[in-house]
Amino acid sequence: MRLTLSIRNTLLLLLVMILLLAILLNSVLGHLLVQHEVNEVFDAELAVSAKLIKGLLSDEDLEEDLPRIATVMNESLGRVQSDQPELESYERSRLIQIWRQDGSGLLFRSPGAPPHALAPLRKGFYHHRGNTEWMVYVTDLPGHNAWLMVGEYPHARNDIIRELGGIFGVSGVIALILCSLIALAAIEYGLSPLRQLGMLLRRRSVNNLQAVELKRTPRELQPVVSGLNDMFSRLQAGIGRERRFVADAAHELRTPLAVIKLQTQHLQNLQGDDLRQGLQQLELGSDRASQLVEKLLLLARMDDNDEDTTPHEPQDIAELCRRTLADLQWQADQAVVSLSFDAPDHLPALAIDPSLVEIALRNLIDNAIRYGGQGQEVETSLYQNGEHLCLSVRDHGDGVSDEDLSRLSERFYRAGRGGDSGTGLGLSIVSRVMESLHGEMRVRNHPHGGLEVTLCFPAV
């Protein structure tokens, strides 16, 4: 079973480990520093004791002065008073030896000092380790041709170092506990927006797609909140489109389905030529309903693909238009309408989705054939206008009123043009295609009659 820690516990564990490491390093460095400083202080006292002895010694009476001086040094520097028991741990006695300069004999040693030399016969500090441990300072006595050795047992300095090390350890543990509590409080405060966000999302209902708002949003959490709000906005827009699609489909399909039902009921009482004509009307009604469903599905599919980030190969738009017009020639022949296409040579190729361009052109040609009138011409032209490649489709019908021009791209809007077989979705689909391609659709009544729709695609 894999153990997974929460962000809070992970951060707390990492901080405690970092604090523990820092306190351990501080304790070790503090212990080494204390040891160094304590040794320096005690070594300095040894050196001072040696200088005092040298200053008190006379040149003539070495044998008589040394016992007295040793007693005075032990009483003044080493022994504590009986009324000062708290200083007992710092009590220390001096070990004093005087050796001839050539090392041939011991001139003097204080009580407790060993009969052998405490240290080598040369100036400096020495630390003797063995069965017995002591610290020694050696200096010369030029007036007596001798070496003076002043030593002490290191119990006092070791006790001080241990006590200070214990203080460092206890203070480190206390500091670790206090810092851990402070770190826990800081983590709780820092993660409170994340906890608030989780609580808001858990309590949110399925239908609530409003933007998330926090009392305090840290910089690191802002991309998450922005991403969630953007997702909610897109979900809301998508659900809105689906609801509009369902409502529009239900509204628009109600009439043709009702007509088909009535025609079916009417056919039950017909015979002969009347039955044949009735079946033809039923077929036209079915075609209209099928066409409406097809365009509704196409519009819904385009609404679901707001952004097409797929790279496309450069397309020859003129050749694409020729193929599309050739495919629609049968529809023009049925409506007794002629199709024409005009495009200059050497137009730039566009890195664009060819299927979307074909959808837009098919809907424009379908509208122009439907409303252009029999015996008329549908003119299609492709040309470059500055940084845009423009595709224009013009019929020779009656056009529309100025009031209706601005509403032609609305869904299911019919401008009252001749014929009633349209769905009111053709120009809506074209407008949606141009939004997806970051282009522009322009609609106007041509000065010489008819309606002209121009699609402008970015050429760069």
C-alpha positions as CSV (number, residue, x, y, z in Angstrom):
1,M,0.0,0.0,0.0
2,R,1.5,3.3,-1.1
3,L,1.5,6.1,1.5
4,T,0.6,9.5,0.2
5,L,1.2,12.6,2.3
6,S,-0.9,15.7,2.0
7,I,0.7,19.0,1.0
8,R,0.3,20.2,4.5
9,N,2.1,17.2,6.1
10,T,4.8,17.2,3.4
11,L,5.6,20.9,3.9
12,L,5.6,20.4,7.7
13,L,7.9,17.4,7.5
14,L,10.3,19.2,5.2
15,L,10.4,22.3,7.4
16,V,10.9,20.2,10.6
17,M,13.8,18.3,8.9
18,I,15.3,21.6,7.7
19,L,15.0,23.1,11.2
20,L,16.4,19.9,12.8
21,L,19.4,20.0,10.5
22,A,19.9,23.7,11.1
23,I,19.7,23.2,14.9
24,L,22.1,20.3,14.8
25,L,24.6,22.2,12.7
26,N,24.3,25.2,15.1
27,S,24.7,23.0,18.1
28,V,27.8,21.3,16.7
29,L,29.4,24.6,15.7
30,G,28.4,26.2,19.0
31,H,30.0,23.3,20.9
32,L,33.2,23.6,18.9
33,L,33.2,27.4,19.5
34,V,32.6,27.0,23.2
35,Q,35.3,24.4,23.5
36,H,37.7,26.6,21.7
37,E,36.9,29.7,23.8
38,V,36.9,27.8,27.1
39,N,40.3,26.3,26.3
40,E,41.6,29.7,25.4
41,V,40.4,31.2,28.7
42,F,41.9,28.4,30.8
43,D,45.1,28.4,28.8
44,A,45.4,32.1,29.4
45,E,45.0,31.6,33.1
46,L,47.8,29.0,33.0
47,A,50.0,31.5,31.3
48,V,49.1,34.2,33.8
49,S,49.8,31.8,36.7
50,A,53.2,31.1,35.2
51,K,54.0,34.8,34.9
52,L,52.9,35.4,38.5
53,I,55.2,32.7,39.7
54,K,58.1,34.0,37.7
55,G,57.5,37.5,39.1
56,L,57.4,36.2,42.7
57,L,60.5,34.2,42.5
58,S,63.8,35.8,43.7
59,D,67.0,35.0,42.0
60,E,68.7,33.7,45.3
61,D,66.1,31.8,47.3
62,L,64.5,29.5,44.8
63,E,64.3,26.6,47.2
64,E,62.7,28.7,49.9
65,D,60.3,30.7,47.6
66,L,58.7,27.9,45.7
67,P,56.8,26.0,48.5
68,R,55.4,29.3,49.7
69,I,54.4,30.4,46.2
70,A,52.8,27.1,45.4
71,T,50.7,27.2,48.6
72,V,49.6,30.8,47.8
73,M,48.8,29.9,44.1
74,N,46.6,26.9,45.1
75,E,44.8,28.9,47.8
76,S,44.2,32.0,45.7
77,L,43.6,30.4,42.3
78,G,42.5,26.9,42.9
79,R,40.6,26.3,46.2
80,V,37.2,27.7,46.8
81,Q,35.8,28.9,50.1
82,S,33.5,26.6,52.1
83,D,30.8,29.2,51.8
84,Q,30.8,29.0,48.0
85,P,29.6,25.5,47.2
86,E,28.2,26.6,43.9
87,L,31.8,27.2,42.6
88,E,33.0,23.7,43.5
89,S,32.7,22.5,39.9
90,Y,35.2,25.2,38.9
91,E,37.8,24.3,41.6
92,R,41.2,23.4,40.2
93,S,44.7,23.0,41.7
94,R,47.9,24.0,40.0
95,L,50.6,21.4,39.2
96,I,54.0,23.1,39.4
97,Q,57.4,21.7,38.4
98,I,60.8,23.3,37.9
99,W,63.4,21.3,35.9
100,R,66.9,22.2,35.2
101,Q,67.3,23.6,31.8
102,D,69.4,20.6,30.6
103,G,66.7,18.2,32.0
104,S,69.2,16.6,34.4
105,G,67.1,17.0,37.5
106,L,63.8,18.1,39.1
107,L,64.3,21.2,41.3
108,F,60.8,21.5,42.6
109,R,57.3,19.9,42.3
110,S,54.2,20.9,44.1
111,P,52.0,18.4,46.0
112,G,50.1,16.2,43.6
113,A,52.5,16.7,40.8
114,P,54.1,13.5,39.4
115,P,57.8,12.9,39.6
116,H,58.3,12.9,35.9
117,A,58.1,15.9,33.6
118,L,54.6,17.2,32.9
119,A,55.6,18.1,29.3
120,P,58.5,18.5,27.0
121,L,61.2,21.0,28.1
122,R,60.3,23.7,25.6
123,K,58.0,26.7,25.6
124,G,54.4,26.3,24.8
125,F,51.1,24.7,25.7
126,Y,50.7,20.9,25.9
127,H,47.8,18.6,26.4
128,H,48.8,15.3,28.0
129,R,46.5,12.3,27.5
130,G,47.1,9.0,29.2
131,N,45.9,7.4,32.4
132,T,45.8,10.9,33.8
133,E,45.0,14.0,31.7
134,W,46.4,17.5,32.3
135,M,47.0,20.8,30.5
136,V,50.5,22.3,30.9
137,Y,52.1,25.6,30.1
138,V,56.0,25.6,29.9
139,T,58.2,28.7,30.1
140,D,61.8,29.3,30.9
141,L,63.4,30.8,34.0
142,P,66.5,32.5,32.6
143,G,67.8,33.6,36.0
144,H,67.9,30.0,37.3
145,N,68.7,28.1,34.1
146,A,65.5,26.2,34.6
147,W,62.1,25.4,33.0
148,L,58.9,26.3,34.8
149,M,55.9,24.0,34.2
150,V,52.4,25.0,35.4
151,G,49.6,22.5,34.8
152,E,46.1,21.7,35.8
153,Y,43.7,18.8,35.5
154,P,41.1,19.7,32.8
155,H,38.0,18.7,34.9
156,A,36.7,22.2,35.3
157,R,37.0,23.1,31.6
158,N,35.4,19.8,30.6
159,D,32.5,20.4,33.0
160,I,31.9,23.9,31.6
161,I,32.0,22.6,28.0
162,R,29.5,19.8,28.9
163,E,27.2,22.1,30.7
164,L,27.2,24.6,27.8
165,G,26.7,21.8,25.3
166,G,23.7,20.6,27.3
167,I,22.3,24.2,27.3
168,F,22.8,24.3,23.5
169,G,21.0,20.9,23.2
170,V,18.0,21.9,25.4
171,S,17.7,25.3,23.8
172,G,17.8,23.6,20.3
173,V,15.0,21.2,21.3
174,I,12.9,24.1,22.6
175,A,13.7,26.1,19.4
176,L,12.7,23.1,17.3
177,I,9.4,22.8,19.0
178,L,8.6,26.5,18.9
179,C,9.7,26.8,15.2
180,S,7.6,23.7,14.3
181,L,4.5,25.3,15.9
182,I,5.2,28.5,14.1
183,A,5.8,26.7,10.8
184,L,2.6,24.7,11.3
185,A,0.6,27.9,11.8
186,A,2.3,29.5,8.8
187,I,1.5,26.5,6.6
188,E,-2.1,26.5,7.8
189,Y,-2.4,30.1,6.9
190,G,-0.7,29.7,3.6
191,L,-2.9,26.7,2.6
192,S,-6.1,28.2,3.8
193,P,-7.0,29.6,0.3
194,L,-6.5,26.1,-1.2
195,R,-8.7,24.6,1.5
196,Q,-11.3,27.3,0.9
197,L,-11.2,26.5,-2.8
198,G,-11.7,22.8,-2.2
199,M,-14.6,23.6,0.1
200,L,-16.3,25.9,-2.5
201,L,-15.9,23.2,-5.2
202,R,-17.3,20.5,-3.0
203,R,-20.3,22.5,-2.0
204,R,-21.0,23.7,-5.6
205,S,-24.0,22.3,-7.3
206,V,-23.9,20.9,-10.9
207,N,-25.8,23.9,-12.3
208,N,-23.6,26.5,-10.6
209,L,-21.0,27.5,-13.1
210,Q,-20.3,31.0,-11.8
211,A,-16.7,32.2,-11.3
212,V,-14.9,31.2,-8.1
213,E,-14.0,34.0,-5.8
214,L,-11.7,33.6,-2.8
215,K,-11.1,36.0,0.1
216,R,-7.4,35.8,-0.5
217,T,-5.8,34.4,-3.6
218,P,-2.0,33.9,-3.5
219,R,0.0,34.4,-6.6
220,E,0.7,30.7,-6.9
221,L,-3.0,29.9,-6.8
222,Q,-4.1,32.5,-9.3
223,P,-3.4,30.4,-12.4
224,V,-5.5,27.6,-10.9
225,V,-8.4,29.9,-10.0
226,S,-8.2,31.6,-13.4
227,G,-8.1,28.2,-15.2
228,L,-11.1,27.0,-13.2
229,N,-13.1,30.2,-14.0
230,D,-12.2,29.9,-17.6
231,M,-13.3,26.3,-17.7
232,F,-16.6,27.2,-15.9
233,S,-17.1,30.0,-18.5
234,R,-16.5,27.6,-21.4
235,L,-18.8,25.0,-19.8
236,Q,-21.5,27.5,-19.3
237,A,-21.2,28.7,-22.9
238,G,-21.3,25.1,-24.1
239,I,-24.3,24.2,-22.0
240,G,-26.0,27.4,-23.2
241,R,-25.3,26.4,-26.8
242,E,-26.7,22.9,-26.2
243,R,-29.8,24.4,-24.6
244,R,-30.3,26.8,-27.5
245,F,-29.8,24.0,-30.0
246,V,-32.4,21.8,-28.3
247,A,-34.8,24.7,-28.1
248,D,-34.2,25.8,-31.7
249,A,-34.5,22.2,-33.0
250,A,-37.7,21.6,-31.0
251,H,-39.2,24.9,-32.3
252,E,-38.2,24.5,-35.9
253,L,-39.0,20.8,-36.2
254,R,-42.4,21.2,-34.7
255,T,-43.9,22.7,-37.9
256,P,-42.5,20.4,-40.6
257,L,-43.2,17.3,-38.4
258,A,-46.8,18.5,-37.9
259,V,-47.1,19.1,-41.6
260,I,-45.7,15.6,-42.4
261,K,-48.2,14.1,-40.0
262,L,-51.1,16.0,-41.6
263,Q,-50.0,15.0,-45.0
264,T,-49.7,11.4,-44.0
265,Q,-53.2,11.4,-42.6
266,H,-54.5,13.2,-45.7
267,L,-52.9,10.6,-48.0
268,Q,-55.0,7.8,-46.5
269,N,-58.0,9.3,-48.2
270,L,-56.4,9.9,-51.7
271,Q,-56.1,7.8,-54.8
272,G,-54.7,8.2,-58.3
273,D,-53.1,11.5,-59.3
274,D,-54.1,13.1,-56.0
275,L,-52.2,10.4,-54.1
276,R,-49.1,11.0,-56.4
277,Q,-49.2,14.7,-55.8
278,G,-49.6,14.2,-52.1
279,L,-46.6,11.9,-51.9
280,Q,-44.6,14.5,-53.7
281,Q,-45.6,17.1,-51.1
282,L,-44.7,14.6,-48.4
283,E,-41.3,14.1,-50.0
284,L,-40.7,17.9,-50.1
285,G,-41.7,18.2,-46.4
286,S,-39.4,15.3,-45.5
287,D,-36.5,16.9,-47.5
288,R,-37.1,20.2,-45.7
289,A,-37.0,18.5,-42.3
290,S,-33.9,16.5,-43.2
291,Q,-32.2,19.7,-44.4
292,L,-33.1,21.5,-41.2
293,V,-31.7,18.7,-39.1
294,E,-28.6,18.5,-41.1
295,K,-27.9,22.3,-40.8
296,L,-28.8,22.2,-37.1
297,L,-26.3,19.5,-36.5
298,L,-23.6,21.3,-38.6
299,L,-24.1,24.5,-36.6
300,A,-24.0,22.6,-33.3
301,R,-20.8,20.8,-34.4
302,M,-19.2,24.2,-35.2
303,D,-20.2,25.6,-31.9
304,D,-18.5,22.8,-30.1
305,N,-15.2,23.5,-32.0
306,D,-14.6,27.1,-30.9
307,E,-10.9,27.0,-31.5
308,D,-9.2,24.9,-34.2
309,T,-5.5,24.8,-33.3
310,T,-4.7,22.1,-35.9
311,P,-2.1,23.3,-38.4
312,H,-3.2,23.1,-42.0
313,E,-1.4,22.9,-45.3
314,P,-1.6,25.9,-47.6
315,Q,-4.7,25.6,-49.8
316,D,-5.5,26.8,-53.3
317,I,-8.8,28.6,-52.6
318,A,-9.6,29.1,-56.3
319,E,-9.4,25.4,-57.1
320,L,-11.5,24.7,-54.0
321,C,-14.2,27.0,-55.2
322,R,-14.2,25.5,-58.7
323,R,-14.7,22.0,-57.2
324,T,-17.5,23.1,-54.9
325,L,-19.3,24.9,-57.8
326,A,-19.0,21.8,-59.9
327,D,-20.6,19.7,-57.2
328,L,-23.5,22.2,-56.9
329,Q,-24.1,22.4,-60.7
330,W,-26.9,19.8,-60.5
331,Q,-28.8,22.0,-58.0
332,A,-28.4,25.0,-60.2
333,D,-29.7,23.0,-63.2
334,Q,-32.8,22.0,-61.3
335,A,-33.5,25.6,-60.4
336,V,-32.6,26.8,-64.0
337,V,-29.8,29.0,-62.6
338,S,-26.4,29.5,-64.1
339,L,-23.2,29.5,-62.1
340,S,-20.1,31.6,-62.9
341,F,-16.7,32.0,-61.3
342,D,-14.1,34.6,-61.8
343,A,-10.6,34.6,-60.2
344,P,-7.2,36.1,-61.2
345,D,-4.1,33.9,-61.6
346,H,-1.5,33.6,-58.9
347,L,-3.6,34.2,-55.8
348,P,-1.9,33.4,-52.5
349,A,-2.5,30.0,-50.9
350,L,-4.0,30.0,-47.4
351,A,-3.2,27.7,-44.5
352,I,-6.8,27.2,-43.7
353,D,-9.3,24.3,-43.1
354,P,-10.7,23.6,-46.6
355,S,-13.8,21.9,-45.2
356,L,-14.9,25.1,-43.5
357,V,-14.4,27.2,-46.6
358,E,-16.4,24.6,-48.6
359,I,-19.2,24.7,-46.0
360,A,-19.4,28.5,-46.2
361,L,-19.4,28.5,-50.0
362,R,-22.1,25.8,-50.3
363,N,-24.4,27.7,-48.0
364,L,-23.9,30.9,-49.9
365,I,-24.5,29.2,-53.3
366,D,-27.5,27.4,-51.9
367,N,-29.1,30.7,-50.7
368,A,-28.3,32.4,-54.0
369,I,-29.9,29.6,-56.0
370,R,-32.9,29.5,-53.7
371,Y,-33.6,33.3,-53.8
372,G,-31.9,34.5,-57.0
373,G,-34.8,33.5,-59.2
374,Q,-35.1,31.2,-62.2
375,G,-33.1,32.1,-65.3
376,Q,-30.8,34.3,-63.3
377,E,-27.1,34.0,-62.7
378,V,-25.2,33.4,-59.5
379,E,-21.8,35.2,-59.7
380,T,-18.9,34.0,-57.6
381,S,-15.6,35.9,-57.6
382,L,-12.3,35.5,-55.7
383,Y,-9.8,38.4,-55.4
384,Q,-7.2,39.9,-53.1
385,N,-7.9,43.0,-51.2
386,G,-4.9,44.3,-49.3
387,E,-4.0,41.7,-46.6
388,H,-7.3,39.8,-47.2
389,L,-8.4,37.2,-49.7
390,C,-12.1,37.9,-50.5
391,L,-14.7,35.4,-51.8
392,S,-17.9,37.1,-53.1
393,V,-21.2,35.4,-54.0
394,R,-24.0,37.6,-55.7
395,D,-27.4,36.6,-56.8
396,H,-29.8,38.6,-59.1
397,G,-32.9,38.4,-56.9
398,D,-34.8,41.2,-55.2
399,G,-32.4,41.7,-52.3
400,V,-33.5,42.5,-48.8
401,S,-34.5,45.6,-46.9
402,D,-31.9,47.7,-45.1
403,E,-33.6,46.8,-41.9
404,D,-33.1,43.1,-42.5
405,L,-29.5,43.3,-43.6
406,S,-28.2,43.4,-40.1
407,R,-30.2,40.4,-39.0
408,L,-29.5,38.0,-41.8
409,S,-26.8,36.1,-39.7
410,E,-29.3,35.5,-36.8
411,R,-30.4,31.9,-36.5
412,F,-33.8,31.0,-38.0
413,Y,-34.3,34.5,-39.2
414,R,-35.9,34.8,-42.7
415,A,-36.0,38.2,-44.3
416,G,-39.2,37.6,-46.3
417,R,-37.4,36.9,-49.6
418,G,-39.2,34.9,-52.2
419,G,-39.7,31.2,-51.4
420,D,-40.4,29.6,-48.1
421,S,-38.2,26.5,-48.3
422,G,-35.3,27.9,-46.4
423,T,-34.3,27.1,-42.8
424,G,-33.0,30.5,-41.8
425,L,-29.6,28.9,-40.8
426,G,-27.5,29.3,-44.0
427,L,-26.0,32.7,-43.2
428,S,-25.8,31.8,-39.5
429,I,-23.5,28.9,-40.4
430,V,-21.4,31.1,-42.7
431,S,-21.0,33.7,-40.0
432,R,-20.0,31.0,-37.5
433,V,-17.4,29.7,-40.0
434,M,-15.9,33.1,-40.4
435,E,-15.6,33.6,-36.7
436,S,-13.8,30.3,-36.4
437,L,-11.4,31.3,-39.3
438,H,-10.9,34.8,-37.8
439,G,-12.3,36.3,-40.9
440,E,-15.2,38.7,-41.7
441,M,-18.6,38.4,-43.5
442,R,-20.0,41.4,-45.2
443,V,-23.6,41.5,-46.6
444,R,-25.0,44.2,-48.8
445,N,-27.6,44.9,-51.6
446,H,-25.6,45.2,-54.8
447,P,-26.0,48.5,-56.6
448,H,-27.2,46.7,-59.8
449,G,-29.6,44.4,-57.9
450,G,-29.5,41.3,-55.9
451,L,-27.8,40.4,-52.6
452,E,-24.0,40.1,-52.3
453,V,-22.2,38.3,-49.5
454,T,-18.4,38.7,-49.3
455,L,-16.1,36.6,-47.1
456,C,-12.7,38.1,-46.2
457,F,-10.0,35.6,-45.1
458,P,-6.7,36.9,-43.6
459,A,-4.1,36.3,-46.2
460,V,-1.1,36.6,-43.8
